[in-house]
Amino acid sequence: GISLVNKNMRDAGDMRLAEWSPIVISVLMKVSSFTWSKFAIKLIRWENHRTEARFNDSLAWTLASVKLFVALFPFADLAFLEYFINQTCKPTLEEAAVSVYNRSGWPAGTNSFGPEPPWENSFAFNITRNDLAFLDRYHHTNKLGSACIAGCYPIECREEIDNGVVKRFCTTNCWS
């Protein structure tokens, strides 16, 4: 939920939630965990257990499973969902790249070109596929034919020579 709202706000140029997102998620986790602990007791009482041991076992399972989910969701969101949820799609890869990097500038270690951001959309026409080679592993074409850059995109790249072959390694905004 917050990831999608955050992405929509960032796409509109509003960075307020991006700065506050970690705090909002932390507060939401604590509030939802507390609320669930109060609600779970009422829910388990409705189950009408015959013994106190069964009541306690059911309560422990119910509390633990939901609290574990709430505690692990931010990690799961970043590790498994961010790549798909927060992607940026535009008619061309060049336009998508301009949209993604318009606020922060091009990743360090790539071909820096053009003026400093923010850029006009017309700037995308001056970019070539060779300029965007660092995005090879981070984009795809969706069913509508639009170029989409993954939610985890390069923020810094470096080249290393391995047995005479130049290889590019990039750090993304999701993983350092």
N, C-alpha and C positions, 0 to 999 in steps of 0.2 A: 503494500500500500504506500508506505512513505517513499520507497524507491521510485515508484511511478510518478508520484506528485513531485518529488525532487527533480526528476528528469524533465517533466513538463515545465516546471518553473525555470530550470537552467536553460532549456531550449528557448524560452521566452526572454532570456537575458536576466532573470531574477535569481541572484545567487544567495538570497537570505536563508533558504532552507538548507542549502549545501553547507553553510557554516554551522547551522544549528542542528543538523540531522543527527550527529552522534549523541547529542544531549537529549533530543526528542526521543530517540530510540531507547536510550537508557532509562529515561523516566517512564516511557510506555512499558518497558519490560518490568520495572518495579511495580507500577500500578496494576498491570494485568496479573502479575504473580500474586500480589496481595488480594486483589478482587477474587481471583480464582480460589485462593485458600479459604475465603469466607463462603463462597458459593458452593464449593465442593462438599463441605460439611453438611449443608442443607440437602444437596443432591444425594449423598450417601445415606442420610436419614430416610429419604423417600424409598430407598431400596429395602428398608425394613429387615435388617439382618437379625438372625435369631440369637446370635451370641456377640459379645463385645469383641472377641478375637476376630470374627469375620468382619465386623464393622471396621475395626482398626486396619485389617489387611486391605479391605476395599478402599478405605480412605488413603492409606499409604500409596497404593498403586495409582489411584486417581490423581492425587497431588503430585507424585513423582513424575508421572508420564507427562503431564501438562507443563509442570515447571521445567522439566528437562527440555521440552520442545521450545518453551519461551527463552530459555537460557542459550540454546544452541542455534536458534533461528538466525541471529545476525551473522554468525559464521557461515551457516548453510546458504544464506542469501548471497553473501559475498563470494563464497567458494563455488557455488553451483548455479545461481540464478542471475547474478549481475551481468554475466556475459550475454545472456539472451534478453533479459528484461530491458536493460538500459541502452540498447543499440540505437544508433542514429541512421536513418534511411533517407536517402535523397535520390533523385533521378540518375545522378552519376557519382562515381567514387570521388571525383574531384570536389563536387559540391558537398558531399558528406564529410570529407576531410576538412574543408573550410568551416563547416558547421561545428565539427568537434573541436578543432584547434583555434577557433576564432577568439576565444577568451584567453587562452594560455600561451598561444604561439606554438611553433613546431617543436617536436621533441628534440632534446639535446642529442647530438650525434647523428643527426640526419642532415640532408641537404637543406640548409636554411636559405630561404629565398623570399623575395617580396617584402613589402612593407611590414611594420609591426602591426599586430592586431589592434583594434577590430578591423576586419576587412569587409569590403563590399562583396556581394555574391558574384559579381562579374570577375573578381579575382580568380575564381575557380577555372576560368577559361585559359589562364596563363600557366596552369599546372599540368605537368605531363605524368603519365603512368610511371616513368622512371623516377620522378620526384617522390612518388608515393610507394616505392618498392618496400619500404619498411612496414607497410600495412598488409603485405601479402598474406600473412597468417591471421589477420584480424578483420577481414571483411568477407562478405558473401553477397550473392544476388538473391533477393527474395522472390516469392512467387509472382509478384507484380512487376518484376524486372528492375526494381530499384536496387541501388548499391547500398548495403548496410554495413556500418562499422560496428563491431562488437562493443558492448558496454565496458569491457576491459580492453583498453586501447593503449598503445605505447606512449610513454611520457619521457623515456630516455632510451637511446640505443647506442650500441657500441659494436665495432667490428673486430673480429679476432681471426687470425690466420691459423688454420688447422691443416697440416700436411699440404701447404701451398694453396689451399682453398680459403677464400675469404667468406666468413660466415657472420651474419648479423644477429645480435642478441639484443632484445628489447625488454625493458622493465615496464610493466603496465601500471595503470592507476589502481589496480586491484591488488597486485602482488609486487613487493619490492624485490 
